[in-house]
């Protein structure tokens, strides 16, 4: 579902892509915007997926207790919906849990996890937004996804969405009824417009 012409799930996917690139500050900015766009959705899978992305960012930035709380909320939403993290991200999810088990003491982890599971979506999003504000290491005037997304065509946004779901170029070509060469051109344009290398 799109809000104001911007699909919050795509924004979260971009935040994940930037995180994988090691661009933590930019990822934080984009995920923050995704949280703001997604807040009205309530307890949906998209909210849980976005919170999971924020938890991955928190781990990358060494904010382990916060990661446990945010992931606890995402886990609770997944449970309520009778679902779990996407299969394409399951290995990352399990790896993140392993890191948190090794980095956060069992009693503290349990308290933070239960606190996260008890949070409302608004509380979890507020917690994640506070995280962004307290750790922001680039100017507040840095452009957010809204200004970046303006340069992507509708087709490029579709390709980006499918990439964030873990589809290969061949799968994307089949799904969108275009050639693999066209997909590769879209990917190159997306990377160029977003200022990332892969």
Biotite code that builds the C-alpha atoms (Angstrom):
import biotite.structure as struc

atoms = struc.array([
    struc.Atom([0.000, 0.000, 0.000], chain_id="A", res_id=1, res_name="UNK", atom_name="CA", element="C"),
    struc.Atom([1.353, 3.401, -0.897], chain_id="A", res_id=2, res_name="UNK", atom_name="CA", element="C"),
    struc.Atom([1.203, 6.547, 1.200], chain_id="A", res_id=3, res_name="UNK", atom_name="CA", element="C"),
    struc.Atom([1.556, 9.846, -0.556], chain_id="A", res_id=4, res_name="UNK", atom_name="CA", element="C"),
    struc.Atom([2.896, 8.074, -3.633], chain_id="A", res_id=5, res_name="UNK", atom_name="CA", element="C"),
    struc.Atom([5.701, 6.397, -1.684], chain_id="A", res_id=6, res_name="UNK", atom_name="CA", element="C"),
    struc.Atom([5.587, 2.720, -0.788], chain_id="A", res_id=7, res_name="UNK", atom_name="CA", element="C"),
    struc.Atom([6.918, 2.451, 2.793], chain_id="A", res_id=8, res_name="UNK", atom_name="CA", element="C"),
    struc.Atom([8.022, -1.135, 2.184], chain_id="A", res_id=9, res_name="UNK", atom_name="CA", element="C"),
    struc.Atom([10.240, 0.040, -0.669], chain_id="A", res_id=10, res_name="UNK", atom_name="CA", element="C"),
    struc.Atom([11.677, 2.724, 1.580], chain_id="A", res_id=11, res_name="UNK", atom_name="CA", element="C"),
    struc.Atom([12.500, 0.090, 4.214], chain_id="A", res_id=12, res_name="UNK", atom_name="CA", element="C"),
    struc.Atom([14.058, -2.072, 1.491], chain_id="A", res_id=13, res_name="UNK", atom_name="CA", element="C"),
    struc.Atom([16.264, 0.823, 0.477], chain_id="A", res_id=14, res_name="UNK", atom_name="CA", element="C"),
    struc.Atom([17.260, 1.269, 4.135], chain_id="A", res_id=15, res_name="UNK", atom_name="CA", element="C"),
    struc.Atom([18.237, -2.403, 4.244], chain_id="A", res_id=16, res_name="UNK", atom_name="CA", element="C"),
    struc.Atom([20.221, -2.078, 1.016], chain_id="A", res_id=17, res_name="UNK", atom_name="CA", element="C"),
    struc.Atom([22.115, 0.905, 2.400], chain_id="A", res_id=18, res_name="UNK", atom_name="CA", element="C"),
    struc.Atom([22.799, -1.009, 5.620], chain_id="A", res_id=19, res_name="UNK", atom_name="CA", element="C"),
    struc.Atom([24.235, -3.913, 3.614], chain_id="A", res_id=20, res_name="UNK", atom_name="CA", element="C"),
    struc.Atom([26.452, -1.370, 1.842], chain_id="A", res_id=21, res_name="UNK", atom_name="CA", element="C"),
    struc.Atom([27.757, -0.247, 5.238], chain_id="A", res_id=22, res_name="UNK", atom_name="CA", element="C"),
    struc.Atom([26.193, 3.192, 4.887], chain_id="A", res_id=23, res_name="UNK", atom_name="CA", element="C"),
    struc.Atom([24.758, 3.285, 8.404], chain_id="A", res_id=24, res_name="UNK", atom_name="CA", element="C"),
    struc.Atom([23.973, 6.987, 8.583], chain_id="A", res_id=25, res_name="UNK", atom_name="CA", element="C"),
    struc.Atom([22.055, 6.999, 5.308], chain_id="A", res_id=26, res_name="UNK", atom_name="CA", element="C"),
    struc.Atom([20.315, 3.736, 6.231], chain_id="A", res_id=27, res_name="UNK", atom_name="CA", element="C"),
    struc.Atom([19.233, 5.313, 9.513], chain_id="A", res_id=28, res_name="UNK", atom_name="CA", element="C"),
    struc.Atom([17.760, 8.318, 7.731], chain_id="A", res_id=29, res_name="UNK", atom_name="CA", element="C"),
    struc.Atom([15.847, 6.194, 5.235], chain_id="A", res_id=30, res_name="UNK", atom_name="CA", element="C"),
    struc.Atom([14.568, 3.742, 7.865], chain_id="A", res_id=31, res_name="UNK", atom_name="CA", element="C"),
    struc.Atom([13.444, 6.683, 9.977], chain_id="A", res_id=32, res_name="UNK", atom_name="CA", element="C"),
    struc.Atom([11.360, 7.968, 7.103], chain_id="A", res_id=33, res_name="UNK", atom_name="CA", element="C"),
    struc.Atom([9.969, 4.490, 6.501], chain_id="A", res_id=34, res_name="UNK", atom_name="CA", element="C"),
    struc.Atom([8.875, 4.303, 10.139], chain_id="A", res_id=35, res_name="UNK", atom_name="CA", element="C"),
    struc.Atom([7.110, 7.638, 9.837], chain_id="A", res_id=36, res_name="UNK", atom_name="CA", element="C"),
    struc.Atom([5.346, 6.540, 6.640], chain_id="A", res_id=37, res_name="UNK", atom_name="CA", element="C"),
    struc.Atom([4.366, 3.167, 8.022], chain_id="A", res_id=38, res_name="UNK", atom_name="CA", element="C"),
    struc.Atom([3.093, 4.271, 11.453], chain_id="A", res_id=39, res_name="UNK", atom_name="CA", element="C"),
    struc.Atom([-0.560, 4.619, 10.345], chain_id="A", res_id=40, res_name="UNK", atom_name="CA", element="C"),
    struc.Atom([-0.636, 0.983, 9.197], chain_id="A", res_id=41, res_name="UNK", atom_name="CA", element="C"),
    struc.Atom([-0.748, -0.419, 12.737], chain_id="A", res_id=42, res_name="UNK", atom_name="CA", element="C"),
    struc.Atom([0.236, -3.999, 13.465], chain_id="A", res_id=43, res_name="UNK", atom_name="CA", element="C"),
    struc.Atom([0.977, -5.206, 9.944], chain_id="A", res_id=44, res_name="UNK", atom_name="CA", element="C"),
    struc.Atom([3.704, -7.339, 8.429], chain_id="A", res_id=45, res_name="UNK", atom_name="CA", element="C"),
    struc.Atom([5.222, -4.235, 6.815], chain_id="A", res_id=46, res_name="UNK", atom_name="CA", element="C"),
    struc.Atom([5.572, -2.613, 10.237], chain_id="A", res_id=47, res_name="UNK", atom_name="CA", element="C"),
    struc.Atom([7.194, -5.766, 11.640], chain_id="A", res_id=48, res_name="UNK", atom_name="CA", element="C"),
    struc.Atom([9.581, -5.974, 8.669], chain_id="A", res_id=49, res_name="UNK", atom_name="CA", element="C"),
    struc.Atom([10.555, -2.324, 9.075], chain_id="A", res_id=50, res_name="UNK", atom_name="CA", element="C"),
    struc.Atom([11.130, -2.774, 12.817], chain_id="A", res_id=51, res_name="UNK", atom_name="CA", element="C"),
    struc.Atom([13.274, -5.810, 12.042], chain_id="A", res_id=52, res_name="UNK", atom_name="CA", element="C"),
    struc.Atom([15.365, -3.639, 9.693], chain_id="A", res_id=53, res_name="UNK", atom_name="CA", element="C"),
    struc.Atom([15.781, -1.059, 12.451], chain_id="A", res_id=54, res_name="UNK", atom_name="CA", element="C"),
    struc.Atom([16.907, -3.834, 14.802], chain_id="A", res_id=55, res_name="UNK", atom_name="CA", element="C"),
    struc.Atom([19.559, -4.903, 12.240], chain_id="A", res_id=56, res_name="UNK", atom_name="CA", element="C"),
    struc.Atom([20.765, -1.307, 12.091], chain_id="A", res_id=57, res_name="UNK", atom_name="CA", element="C"),
    struc.Atom([20.874, -1.130, 15.897], chain_id="A", res_id=58, res_name="UNK", atom_name="CA", element="C"),
    struc.Atom([23.048, -4.259, 15.960], chain_id="A", res_id=59, res_name="UNK", atom_name="CA", element="C"),
    struc.Atom([25.360, -2.768, 13.322], chain_id="A", res_id=60, res_name="UNK", atom_name="CA", element="C"),
    struc.Atom([25.716, 0.355, 15.471], chain_id="A", res_id=61, res_name="UNK", atom_name="CA", element="C"),
    struc.Atom([26.306, -1.586, 18.672], chain_id="A", res_id=62, res_name="UNK", atom_name="CA", element="C"),
    struc.Atom([22.947, -0.664, 20.257], chain_id="A", res_id=63, res_name="UNK", atom_name="CA", element="C"),
    struc.Atom([22.231, -4.240, 21.334], chain_id="A", res_id=64, res_name="UNK", atom_name="CA", element="C"),
    struc.Atom([19.629, -3.678, 24.058], chain_id="A", res_id=65, res_name="UNK", atom_name="CA", element="C"),
    struc.Atom([17.631, -1.391, 21.762], chain_id="A", res_id=66, res_name="UNK", atom_name="CA", element="C"),
    struc.Atom([17.888, -4.006, 19.001], chain_id="A", res_id=67, res_name="UNK", atom_name="CA", element="C"),
    struc.Atom([16.442, -6.636, 21.353], chain_id="A", res_id=68, res_name="UNK", atom_name="CA", element="C"),
    struc.Atom([13.495, -4.380, 22.299], chain_id="A", res_id=69, res_name="UNK", atom_name="CA", element="C"),
    struc.Atom([12.661, -3.436, 18.713], chain_id="A", res_id=70, res_name="UNK", atom_name="CA", element="C"),
    struc.Atom([13.056, -7.028, 17.519], chain_id="A", res_id=71, res_name="UNK", atom_name="CA", element="C"),
    struc.Atom([10.836, -8.184, 20.396], chain_id="A", res_id=72, res_name="UNK", atom_name="CA", element="C"),
    struc.Atom([8.055, -5.919, 19.122], chain_id="A", res_id=73, res_name="UNK", atom_name="CA", element="C"),
    struc.Atom([8.536, -7.158, 15.550], chain_id="A", res_id=74, res_name="UNK", atom_name="CA", element="C"),
    struc.Atom([8.438, -10.756, 16.800], chain_id="A", res_id=75, res_name="UNK", atom_name="CA", element="C"),
    struc.Atom([5.194, -10.099, 18.651], chain_id="A", res_id=76, res_name="UNK", atom_name="CA", element="C"),
    struc.Atom([3.600, -8.661, 15.506], chain_id="A", res_id=77, res_name="UNK", atom_name="CA", element="C"),
    struc.Atom([4.770, -11.660, 13.465], chain_id="A", res_id=78, res_name="UNK", atom_name="CA", element="C"),
    struc.Atom([3.245, -13.973, 16.106], chain_id="A", res_id=79, res_name="UNK", atom_name="CA", element="C"),
    struc.Atom([-0.062, -12.067, 16.125], chain_id="A", res_id=80, res_name="UNK", atom_name="CA", element="C"),
    struc.Atom([-0.248, -12.325, 12.341], chain_id="A", res_id=81, res_name="UNK", atom_name="CA", element="C"),
    struc.Atom([0.710, -15.998, 12.349], chain_id="A", res_id=82, res_name="UNK", atom_name="CA", element="C"),
    struc.Atom([3.748, -15.332, 10.171], chain_id="A", res_id=83, res_name="UNK", atom_name="CA", element="C"),
    struc.Atom([7.495, -14.982, 10.483], chain_id="A", res_id=84, res_name="UNK", atom_name="CA", element="C"),
    struc.Atom([10.326, -13.114, 8.774], chain_id="A", res_id=85, res_name="UNK", atom_name="CA", element="C"),
    struc.Atom([10.453, -13.547, 5.003], chain_id="A", res_id=86, res_name="UNK", atom_name="CA", element="C"),
    struc.Atom([12.307, -16.692, 3.963], chain_id="A", res_id=87, res_name="UNK", atom_name="CA", element="C"),
    struc.Atom([14.800, -14.603, 1.984], chain_id="A", res_id=88, res_name="UNK", atom_name="CA", element="C"),
    struc.Atom([15.739, -12.805, 5.224], chain_id="A", res_id=89, res_name="UNK", atom_name="CA", element="C"),
    struc.Atom([15.427, -15.738, 7.637], chain_id="A", res_id=90, res_name="UNK", atom_name="CA", element="C"),
    struc.Atom([19.173, -16.441, 7.729], chain_id="A", res_id=91, res_name="UNK", atom_name="CA", element="C"),
    struc.Atom([19.883, -12.778, 8.575], chain_id="A", res_id=92, res_name="UNK", atom_name="CA", element="C"),
    struc.Atom([17.190, -12.836, 11.258], chain_id="A", res_id=93, res_name="UNK", atom_name="CA", element="C"),
    struc.Atom([18.640, -15.974, 12.848], chain_id="A", res_id=94, res_name="UNK", atom_name="CA", element="C"),
    struc.Atom([22.160, -14.541, 12.637], chain_id="A", res_id=95, res_name="UNK", atom_name="CA", element="C"),
    struc.Atom([20.971, -11.350, 14.347], chain_id="A", res_id=96, res_name="UNK", atom_name="CA", element="C"),
    struc.Atom([19.415, -13.411, 17.152], chain_id="A", res_id=97, res_name="UNK", atom_name="CA", element="C"),
    struc.Atom([22.714, -15.288, 17.569], chain_id="A", res_id=98, res_name="UNK", atom_name="CA", element="C"),
    struc.Atom([24.635, -12.006, 17.833], chain_id="A", res_id=99, res_name="UNK", atom_name="CA", element="C"),
    struc.Atom([22.170, -10.664, 20.399], chain_id="A", res_id=100, res_name="UNK", atom_name="CA", element="C"),
    struc.Atom([22.400, -13.879, 22.435], chain_id="A", res_id=101, res_name="UNK", atom_name="CA", element="C"),
    struc.Atom([26.171, -13.558, 22.540], chain_id="A", res_id=102, res_name="UNK", atom_name="CA", element="C"),
    struc.Atom([26.302, -9.792, 23.186], chain_id="A", res_id=103, res_name="UNK", atom_name="CA", element="C"),
    struc.Atom([23.475, -9.246, 25.675], chain_id="A", res_id=104, res_name="UNK", atom_name="CA", element="C"),
    struc.Atom([23.320, -11.076, 28.988], chain_id="A", res_id=105, res_name="UNK", atom_name="CA", element="C"),
    struc.Atom([20.428, -13.485, 29.334], chain_id="A", res_id=106, res_name="UNK", atom_name="CA", element="C"),
    struc.Atom([18.589, -11.547, 32.097], chain_id="A", res_id=107, res_name="UNK", atom_name="CA", element="C"),
    struc.Atom([18.901, -8.207, 30.284], chain_id="A", res_id=108, res_name="UNK", atom_name="CA", element="C"),
    struc.Atom([17.962, -9.802, 26.954], chain_id="A", res_id=109, res_name="UNK", atom_name="CA", element="C"),
    struc.Atom([14.848, -11.354, 28.495], chain_id="A", res_id=110, res_name="UNK", atom_name="CA", element="C"),
    struc.Atom([13.738, -8.054, 30.055], chain_id="A", res_id=111, res_name="UNK", atom_name="CA", element="C"),
    struc.Atom([14.367, -6.097, 26.826], chain_id="A", res_id=112, res_name="UNK", atom_name="CA", element="C"),
    struc.Atom([12.647, -8.757, 24.682], chain_id="A", res_id=113, res_name="UNK", atom_name="CA", element="C"),
    struc.Atom([9.544, -8.796, 26.886], chain_id="A", res_id=114, res_name="UNK", atom_name="CA", element="C"),
    struc.Atom([9.504, -4.987, 26.997], chain_id="A", res_id=115, res_name="UNK", atom_name="CA", element="C"),
    struc.Atom([9.553, -4.967, 23.195], chain_id="A", res_id=116, res_name="UNK", atom_name="CA", element="C"),
    struc.Atom([6.807, -7.580, 22.947], chain_id="A", res_id=117, res_name="UNK", atom_name="CA", element="C"),
    struc.Atom([4.658, -5.452, 25.281], chain_id="A", res_id=118, res_name="UNK", atom_name="CA", element="C"),
    struc.Atom([5.165, -2.254, 23.250], chain_id="A", res_id=119, res_name="UNK", atom_name="CA", element="C"),
    struc.Atom([2.468, -0.819, 21.078], chain_id="A", res_id=120, res_name="UNK", atom_name="CA", element="C"),
    struc.Atom([3.501, -0.089, 17.503], chain_id="A", res_id=121, res_name="UNK", atom_name="CA", element="C"),
    struc.Atom([3.630, 3.627, 18.332], chain_id="A", res_id=122, res_name="UNK", atom_name="CA", element="C"),
    struc.Atom([5.905, 2.963, 21.310], chain_id="A", res_id=123, res_name="UNK", atom_name="CA", element="C"),
    struc.Atom([8.223, 0.798, 19.215], chain_id="A", res_id=124, res_name="UNK", atom_name="CA", element="C"),
    struc.Atom([8.356, 3.395, 16.449], chain_id="A", res_id=125, res_name="UNK", atom_name="CA", element="C"),
    struc.Atom([8.966, 6.195, 18.964], chain_id="A", res_id=126, res_name="UNK", atom_name="CA", element="C"),
    struc.Atom([11.781, 4.093, 20.438], chain_id="A", res_id=127, res_name="UNK", atom_name="CA", element="C"),
    struc.Atom([13.297, 3.608, 16.988], chain_id="A", res_id=128, res_name="UNK", atom_name="CA", element="C"),
    struc.Atom([12.912, 7.297, 16.102], chain_id="A", res_id=129, res_name="UNK", atom_name="CA", element="C"),
    struc.Atom([14.594, 8.293, 19.369], chain_id="A", res_id=130, res_name="UNK", atom_name="CA", element="C"),
    struc.Atom([17.427, 5.964, 18.354], chain_id="A", res_id=131, res_name="UNK", atom_name="CA", element="C"),
    struc.Atom([17.820, 7.861, 15.085], chain_id="A", res_id=132, res_name="UNK", atom_name="CA", element="C"),
    struc.Atom([17.904, 11.240, 16.791], chain_id="A", res_id=133, res_name="UNK", atom_name="CA", element="C"),
    struc.Atom([20.396, 10.272, 19.485], chain_id="A", res_id=134, res_name="UNK", atom_name="CA", element="C"),
    struc.Atom([22.840, 8.631, 17.064], chain_id="A", res_id=135, res_name="UNK", atom_name="CA", element="C"),
    struc.Atom([22.508, 10.907, 14.043], chain_id="A", res_id=136, res_name="UNK", atom_name="CA", element="C"),
    struc.Atom([25.977, 11.609, 12.710], chain_id="A", res_id=137, res_name="UNK", atom_name="CA", element="C"),
    struc.Atom([25.169, 13.534, 9.564], chain_id="A", res_id=138, res_name="UNK", atom_name="CA", element="C"),
    struc.Atom([23.430, 16.891, 9.175], chain_id="A", res_id=139, res_name="UNK", atom_name="CA", element="C"),
    struc.Atom([19.673, 16.941, 9.644], chain_id="A", res_id=140, res_name="UNK", atom_name="CA", element="C"),
    struc.Atom([19.412, 18.656, 6.281], chain_id="A", res_id=141, res_name="UNK", atom_name="CA", element="C"),
    struc.Atom([20.680, 15.529, 4.475], chain_id="A", res_id=142, res_name="UNK", atom_name="CA", element="C"),
    struc.Atom([18.136, 14.509, 1.855], chain_id="A", res_id=143, res_name="UNK", atom_name="CA", element="C"),
    struc.Atom([15.747, 11.742, 2.825], chain_id="A", res_id=144, res_name="UNK", atom_name="CA", element="C"),
    struc.Atom([14.210, 9.103, 0.602], chain_id="A", res_id=145, res_name="UNK", atom_name="CA", element="C"),
    struc.Atom([11.467, 11.412, -0.622], chain_id="A", res_id=146, res_name="UNK", atom_name="CA", element="C"),
    struc.Atom([14.005, 13.492, -2.509], chain_id="A", res_id=147, res_name="UNK", atom_name="CA", element="C"),
    struc.Atom([15.916, 10.403, -3.650], chain_id="A", res_id=148, res_name="UNK", atom_name="CA", element="C"),
    struc.Atom([12.817, 8.514, -4.782], chain_id="A", res_id=149, res_name="UNK", atom_name="CA", element="C"),
    struc.Atom([11.753, 11.399, -6.979], chain_id="A", res_id=150, res_name="UNK", atom_name="CA", element="C"),
    struc.Atom([14.493, 10.377, -9.386], chain_id="A", res_id=151, res_name="UNK", atom_name="CA", element="C"),
    struc.Atom([13.305, 6.766, -9.696], chain_id="A", res_id=152, res_name="UNK", atom_name="CA", element="C"),
    struc.Atom([10.688, 5.862, -12.274], chain_id="A", res_id=153, res_name="UNK", atom_name="CA", element="C"),
    struc.Atom([7.695, 3.721, -11.388], chain_id="A", res_id=154, res_name="UNK", atom_name="CA", element="C"),
    struc.Atom([9.348, 0.738, -13.114], chain_id="A", res_id=155, res_name="UNK", atom_name="CA", element="C"),
    struc.Atom([12.603, 1.326, -11.216], chain_id="A", res_id=156, res_name="UNK", atom_name="CA", element="C"),
    struc.Atom([10.657, 1.358, -7.941], chain_id="A", res_id=157, res_name="UNK", atom_name="CA", element="C"),
    struc.Atom([9.060, -1.955, -8.960], chain_id="A", res_id=158, res_name="UNK", atom_name="CA", element="C"),
    struc.Atom([12.487, -3.423, -9.717], chain_id="A", res_id=159, res_name="UNK", atom_name="CA", element="C"),
    struc.Atom([13.853, -2.101, -6.408], chain_id="A", res_id=160, res_name="UNK", atom_name="CA", element="C"),
    struc.Atom([10.948, -3.675, -4.537], chain_id="A", res_id=161, res_name="UNK", atom_name="CA", element="C"),
    struc.Atom([11.611, -7.060, -6.154], chain_id="A", res_id=162, res_name="UNK", atom_name="CA", element="C"),
    struc.Atom([15.333, -6.773, -5.419], chain_id="A", res_id=163, res_name="UNK", atom_name="CA", element="C"),
    struc.Atom([14.614, -6.125, -1.742], chain_id="A", res_id=164, res_name="UNK", atom_name="CA", element="C"),
    struc.Atom([12.497, -9.279, -1.720], chain_id="A", res_id=165, res_name="UNK", atom_name="CA", element="C"),
    struc.Atom([15.565, -11.236, -2.866], chain_id="A", res_id=166, res_name="UNK", atom_name="CA", element="C"),
    struc.Atom([14.596, -11.935, -6.480], chain_id="A", res_id=167, res_name="UNK", atom_name="CA", element="C"),
    struc.Atom([17.275, -12.471, -9.137], chain_id="A", res_id=168, res_name="UNK", atom_name="CA", element="C"),
    struc.Atom([17.447, -10.438, -12.344], chain_id="A", res_id=169, res_name="UNK", atom_name="CA", element="C"),
    struc.Atom([16.044, -13.415, -14.249], chain_id="A", res_id=170, res_name="UNK", atom_name="CA", element="C"),
    struc.Atom([13.099, -13.718, -11.839], chain_id="A", res_id=171, res_name="UNK", atom_name="CA", element="C"),
    struc.Atom([12.446, -9.979, -12.029], chain_id="A", res_id=172, res_name="UNK", atom_name="CA", element="C"),
    struc.Atom([12.518, -10.101, -15.841], chain_id="A", res_id=173, res_name="UNK", atom_name="CA", element="C"),
    struc.Atom([9.960, -12.908, -15.823], chain_id="A", res_id=174, res_name="UNK", atom_name="CA", element="C"),
    struc.Atom([7.714, -11.183, -13.281], chain_id="A", res_id=175, res_name="UNK", atom_name="CA", element="C"),
    struc.Atom([7.734, -7.843, -15.104], chain_id="A", res_id=176, res_name="UNK", atom_name="CA", element="C"),
    struc.Atom([7.686, -9.292, -18.640], chain_id="A", res_id=177, res_name="UNK", atom_name="CA", element="C"),
    struc.Atom([10.924, -7.544, -19.622], chain_id="A", res_id=178, res_name="UNK", atom_name="CA", element="C"),
    struc.Atom([14.353, -8.809, -20.686], chain_id="A", res_id=179, res_name="UNK", atom_name="CA", element="C"),
    struc.Atom([17.194, -9.501, -18.251], chain_id="A", res_id=180, res_name="UNK", atom_name="CA", element="C"),
    struc.Atom([19.178, -6.831, -20.088], chain_id="A", res_id=181, res_name="UNK", atom_name="CA", element="C"),
    struc.Atom([16.433, -4.285, -19.313], chain_id="A", res_id=182, res_name="UNK", atom_name="CA", element="C"),
    struc.Atom([16.444, -5.368, -15.660], chain_id="A", res_id=183, res_name="UNK", atom_name="CA", element="C"),
    struc.Atom([20.232, -4.921, -15.545], chain_id="A", res_id=184, res_name="UNK", atom_name="CA", element="C"),
    struc.Atom([19.840, -1.422, -17.006], chain_id="A", res_id=185, res_name="UNK", atom_name="CA", element="C"),
    struc.Atom([17.200, -0.563, -14.394], chain_id="A", res_id=186, res_name="UNK", atom_name="CA", element="C"),
    struc.Atom([19.448, -1.874, -11.613], chain_id="A", res_id=187, res_name="UNK", atom_name="CA", element="C"),
    struc.Atom([22.393, 0.186, -12.877], chain_id="A", res_id=188, res_name="UNK", atom_name="CA", element="C"),
    struc.Atom([20.194, 3.306, -13.003], chain_id="A", res_id=189, res_name="UNK", atom_name="CA", element="C"),
    struc.Atom([18.810, 2.654, -9.504], chain_id="A", res_id=190, res_name="UNK", atom_name="CA", element="C"),
    struc.Atom([22.298, 2.221, -8.051], chain_id="A", res_id=191, res_name="UNK", atom_name="CA", element="C"),
    struc.Atom([23.511, 5.359, -9.788], chain_id="A", res_id=192, res_name="UNK", atom_name="CA", element="C"),
    struc.Atom([20.543, 7.469, -8.653], chain_id="A", res_id=193, res_name="UNK", atom_name="CA", element="C"),
    struc.Atom([20.839, 6.214, -5.075], chain_id="A", res_id=194, res_name="UNK", atom_name="CA", element="C"),
    struc.Atom([24.584, 6.667, -4.975], chain_id="A", res_id=195, res_name="UNK", atom_name="CA", element="C"),
    struc.Atom([25.374, 3.055, -4.011], chain_id="A", res_id=196, res_name="UNK", atom_name="CA", element="C"),
    struc.Atom([27.695, 0.596, -5.731], chain_id="A", res_id=197, res_name="UNK", atom_name="CA", element="C"),
    struc.Atom([25.790, -2.675, -5.391], chain_id="A", res_id=198, res_name="UNK", atom_name="CA", element="C"),
])
